[in-house]
Amino acid sequence: MFASWEALYKSQAQGLYALVVLPALFLGALAIRGRSLGPGVERYASRFVLVWAIVFACLAIADPIATGPLGWPLLPFVLLGDYRVFALVLVVMAPGRARPLALLEAAAWTFVVPPVAYGCYRGIEALRGPQPETLLWLVYEIAFVALALAMAIWLVPRRVGIERMRVRRYVRAVLGVVVLYYALWGIADVVILRGEDWGWGLRIVPNVLYYGVFVPAAYWLFFASPRAAASTSSHAAR
């Protein structure tokens, strides 16, 4: 038994083993299932989404190992975790654009939140003196929630016409998962900054969403919807 939620959160049981299980199972399922995927939400992007899922499921396993037992710096993995979101939604949204341009734009979006969060954090320190690192992460989380919501509300309708409503719904669902785990992290950090131990327990939930659920969910949502629609059409035709 652990003496506190914080002790559990900072243990390898939560910080390593619990985080790698789901992406490992997902990769195993992909290996067993093979490549009979169907067209997906957007036919031209189906191969990209498969490769994306494999790459970032591997990263979800490598991240807690590298930043935990191996002691590598966290920031590059944070940036890659954000990049995977932008790469997925921008490629799926824009079939008419060259894919390298969409991936380059994804890199640009990745570097929007970090300087904003760091600048706000240093501004707070200038006004109120030294602050805990948790506050930096809280500012980052709030900024990312705002950016993801802005993309879902403003950018998606401008990039995806109503004739591609399935793509629009998919991208918004992906961004919804991102808003969920960043918002939960933010709530947990507010609780932690208030000195409440249970905030560390709450933080476990978005960790699992980020490392274990996001990639499989994005993959499943991409490939499941068209098959369901095809099945419905087939039944209606009988």
C-alpha positions as CSV (number, residue, x, y, z in Angstrom):
1,M,0.0,0.0,0.0
2,F,1.1,3.6,-0.7
3,A,1.2,6.2,2.0
4,S,-0.5,8.8,-0.2
5,W,-1.8,9.5,-3.6
6,E,1.4,11.5,-4.3
7,A,3.5,8.5,-3.4
8,L,1.4,6.3,-5.8
9,Y,1.6,8.9,-8.5
10,K,5.4,9.2,-8.3
11,S,5.9,5.4,-8.1
12,Q,6.9,3.2,-11.1
13,A,3.6,1.4,-10.7
14,Q,1.8,4.4,-11.9
15,G,4.5,6.4,-13.7
16,L,5.8,3.5,-15.8
17,Y,4.0,0.1,-15.8
18,A,0.4,1.4,-15.8
19,L,1.2,3.7,-18.7
20,V,2.8,1.3,-21.1
21,V,0.2,-1.5,-20.8
22,L,-2.5,-0.1,-23.1
23,P,-0.2,1.1,-25.9
24,A,1.5,-2.3,-25.8
25,L,-1.8,-4.1,-26.1
26,F,-2.8,-1.8,-28.9
27,L,0.3,-2.6,-30.9
28,G,-0.2,-6.3,-30.3
29,A,-3.8,-6.0,-31.6
30,L,-2.6,-4.3,-34.7
31,A,0.0,-7.0,-35.3
32,I,-2.6,-9.7,-34.9
33,R,-5.2,-8.0,-37.0
34,G,-3.1,-7.1,-39.9
35,R,-3.9,-4.3,-42.4
36,S,-7.5,-4.9,-43.5
37,L,-8.5,-1.4,-42.4
38,G,-11.0,-0.1,-44.9
39,P,-11.0,3.5,-46.2
40,G,-11.6,5.2,-42.8
41,V,-13.1,8.6,-42.3
42,E,-10.9,10.1,-45.1
43,R,-9.7,7.5,-47.7
44,Y,-6.6,9.3,-48.7
45,A,-5.4,9.5,-45.1
46,S,-6.0,5.9,-44.0
47,R,-2.4,4.8,-44.5
48,F,-1.1,7.9,-42.7
49,V,-3.3,7.2,-39.7
50,L,-2.1,3.6,-39.5
51,V,1.5,4.7,-39.5
52,W,0.8,7.6,-37.1
53,A,-0.9,5.2,-34.7
54,I,2.1,2.8,-34.8
55,V,4.7,5.5,-34.3
56,F,2.9,7.3,-31.5
57,A,1.9,4.1,-29.7
58,C,5.6,3.3,-29.7
59,L,6.4,6.8,-28.4
60,A,3.8,6.3,-25.6
61,I,5.8,3.3,-24.5
62,A,9.1,5.0,-24.9
63,D,8.2,8.3,-23.1
64,P,7.7,7.0,-19.5
65,I,10.7,4.7,-19.8
66,A,13.0,7.5,-21.1
67,T,11.7,10.2,-18.8
68,G,11.4,7.9,-15.8
69,P,14.2,5.2,-15.2
70,L,16.5,6.7,-17.9
71,G,16.1,10.3,-16.6
72,W,15.8,11.9,-20.1
73,P,14.4,15.5,-20.2
74,L,10.6,15.7,-20.3
75,L,10.2,18.7,-22.7
76,P,10.9,16.9,-26.0
77,F,8.4,14.3,-25.2
78,V,5.8,16.9,-24.2
79,L,6.3,18.6,-27.6
80,L,6.1,15.3,-29.5
81,G,2.9,14.5,-27.6
82,D,1.4,17.8,-28.7
83,Y,2.7,17.4,-32.3
84,R,0.9,14.0,-32.7
85,V,-2.4,15.9,-32.2
86,F,-1.7,18.6,-34.7
87,A,-0.2,16.2,-37.3
88,L,-3.3,13.9,-37.1
89,V,-6.0,16.6,-37.4
90,L,-4.2,18.7,-40.0
91,V,-3.5,15.8,-42.3
92,V,-7.0,14.4,-42.0
93,M,-8.6,17.8,-42.5
94,A,-6.7,18.8,-45.6
95,P,-6.7,16.2,-48.4
96,G,-6.0,18.8,-51.1
97,R,-2.7,20.0,-49.5
98,A,0.7,18.4,-49.8
99,R,1.2,16.3,-46.7
100,P,4.7,17.8,-45.9
101,L,3.0,21.2,-45.7
102,A,0.4,19.9,-43.2
103,L,3.1,18.3,-41.1
104,L,5.2,21.5,-41.2
105,E,2.1,23.5,-40.1
106,A,1.6,20.9,-37.3
107,A,5.2,21.7,-36.1
108,A,4.4,25.4,-36.1
109,W,1.2,24.9,-34.0
110,T,3.3,22.7,-31.5
111,F,5.4,25.8,-30.6
112,V,2.5,28.1,-29.9
113,V,1.7,27.1,-26.3
114,P,5.2,26.6,-24.8
115,P,6.4,30.2,-25.1
116,V,2.9,31.6,-24.0
117,A,2.9,29.3,-20.9
118,Y,6.5,30.1,-20.0
119,G,6.1,33.8,-20.5
120,C,3.0,33.9,-18.3
121,Y,4.7,31.8,-15.7
122,R,7.7,34.1,-15.6
123,G,5.4,37.1,-15.5
124,I,3.7,35.7,-12.4
125,E,7.1,35.1,-10.8
126,A,8.1,38.7,-11.5
127,L,4.9,39.9,-9.7
128,R,4.7,37.4,-6.9
129,G,8.1,35.8,-6.5
130,P,9.2,32.2,-7.0
131,Q,6.4,29.8,-7.9
132,P,6.2,26.0,-7.9
133,E,6.8,24.2,-11.2
134,T,3.2,22.9,-10.9
135,L,2.0,26.4,-11.7
136,L,4.0,26.3,-15.0
137,W,2.2,23.1,-16.0
138,L,-1.2,24.6,-15.0
139,V,-0.7,27.6,-17.2
140,Y,0.4,25.2,-20.0
141,E,-2.7,23.1,-19.6
142,I,-5.0,26.1,-19.6
143,A,-3.4,27.5,-22.7
144,F,-3.6,24.2,-24.6
145,V,-7.3,23.7,-23.7
146,A,-7.9,27.2,-25.1
147,L,-6.0,26.4,-28.3
148,A,-7.7,23.1,-28.9
149,L,-11.1,24.6,-28.3
150,A,-10.3,27.4,-30.7
151,M,-9.2,24.9,-33.4
152,A,-12.4,22.9,-32.9
153,I,-14.7,25.9,-33.0
154,W,-13.0,28.2,-35.4
155,L,-10.4,26.4,-37.5
156,V,-12.2,23.1,-38.3
157,P,-15.3,24.7,-40.0
158,R,-13.0,26.9,-42.1
159,R,-10.9,23.9,-43.3
160,V,-13.6,21.3,-43.6
161,G,-16.8,21.9,-45.5
162,I,-20.2,20.6,-44.7
163,E,-19.9,18.1,-47.5
164,R,-17.1,16.4,-45.4
165,M,-19.2,16.3,-42.2
166,R,-17.7,12.9,-41.2
167,V,-14.2,14.4,-41.2
168,R,-15.4,17.4,-39.2
169,R,-17.0,15.2,-36.5
170,Y,-13.9,13.1,-36.4
171,V,-11.4,15.9,-35.9
172,R,-13.6,17.5,-33.3
173,A,-13.9,14.2,-31.4
174,V,-10.0,13.9,-31.4
175,L,-9.7,17.5,-30.1
176,G,-12.4,16.7,-27.5
177,V,-10.3,13.9,-26.1
178,V,-7.3,16.3,-26.0
179,V,-9.4,19.0,-24.2
180,L,-10.5,16.3,-21.7
181,Y,-7.1,15.1,-20.6
182,Y,-5.6,18.6,-20.5
183,A,-8.6,20.0,-18.6
184,L,-8.3,17.1,-16.1
185,W,-4.6,17.8,-15.6
186,G,-5.4,21.4,-15.0
187,I,-8.1,20.6,-12.4
188,A,-5.7,18.2,-10.7
189,D,-3.0,20.8,-10.6
190,V,-5.3,23.3,-9.0
191,V,-6.1,20.8,-6.3
192,I,-2.4,20.0,-5.8
193,L,-1.6,23.7,-5.5
194,R,-4.2,24.0,-2.8
195,G,-2.3,21.3,-0.9
196,E,-4.8,18.5,-1.4
197,D,-3.2,15.1,-1.8
198,W,-6.1,13.6,-3.8
199,G,-5.1,15.9,-6.7
200,W,-2.3,13.4,-7.4
201,G,-4.9,10.6,-7.6
202,L,-7.0,12.6,-10.1
203,R,-3.9,13.2,-12.2
204,I,-3.6,9.5,-12.9
205,V,-6.8,9.7,-15.0
206,P,-5.5,12.1,-17.7
207,N,-2.2,10.3,-17.6
208,V,-3.9,7.1,-18.7
209,L,-5.9,9.0,-21.3
210,Y,-2.8,10.7,-22.7
211,Y,-0.5,7.6,-22.8
212,G,-2.9,4.7,-23.2
213,V,-6.2,5.8,-24.6
214,F,-5.6,8.7,-27.1
215,V,-3.9,6.8,-29.9
216,P,-6.1,3.7,-29.9
217,A,-9.2,6.0,-29.6
218,A,-8.1,8.2,-32.5
219,Y,-7.3,5.1,-34.6
220,W,-10.6,3.3,-33.8
221,L,-12.7,6.5,-34.4
222,F,-11.0,6.9,-37.8
223,F,-11.6,3.4,-39.1
224,A,-14.8,2.4,-37.2
225,S,-17.2,5.0,-38.4
226,P,-17.1,4.3,-42.2
227,R,-17.5,0.6,-41.6
228,A,-20.6,1.3,-39.4
229,A,-22.0,3.6,-42.1
230,A,-21.3,0.9,-44.8
231,S,-23.0,-1.7,-42.6
232,T,-26.0,0.5,-42.1
233,S,-26.3,1.2,-45.9
234,S,-26.0,-2.5,-46.6
235,H,-28.8,-3.4,-44.2
236,A,-31.0,-0.6,-45.6
237,A,-30.5,-2.0,-49.2
238,R,-31.7,-5.5,-48.3
